[in-house]
């Protein structure tokens, strides 16, 4: 059986107001979301992105910190 694959979801731009975490690249969240157009939140505010929360405990794939 052959079928057409669905169009991929664009995860490079963020329309949400989720709080994200970044490491060495302030324009790219740990989850892969482009956060270059988002305002930086206070470090004490809760991060809403569950993927960033999960990845925070692991070394950064870019700088290994």
ChimeraX attribute file (.defattr): number of C-alpha atoms within 10 A of each C-alpha:
attribute: neighborCount
match mode: 1-to-1
recipient: residues
	/A:1	2
	/A:2	4
	/A:3	5
	/A:4	5
	/A:5	6
	/A:6	6
	/A:7	6
	/A:8	6
	/A:9	6
	/A:10	8
	/A:11	11
	/A:12	10
	/A:13	12
	/A:14	14
	/A:15	9
	/A:16	7
	/A:17	10
	/A:18	12
	/A:19	20
	/A:20	24
	/A:21	22
	/A:22	17
	/A:23	17
	/A:24	14
	/A:25	12
	/A:26	13
	/A:27	15
	/A:28	17
	/A:29	20
	/A:30	23
	/A:31	18
	/A:32	15
	/A:33	18
	/A:34	17
	/A:35	21
	/A:36	14
	/A:37	10
	/A:38	15
	/A:39	9
	/A:40	12
	/A:41	12
	/A:42	9
	/A:43	8
	/A:44	6
	/A:45	8
	/A:46	12
	/A:47	16
	/A:48	13
	/A:49	16
	/A:50	13
	/A:51	15
	/A:52	19
	/A:53	17
	/A:54	11
	/A:55	13
	/A:56	16
	/A:57	8
	/A:58	10
	/A:59	11
	/A:60	14
	/A:61	10
	/A:62	9
	/A:63	9
	/A:64	9
	/A:65	10
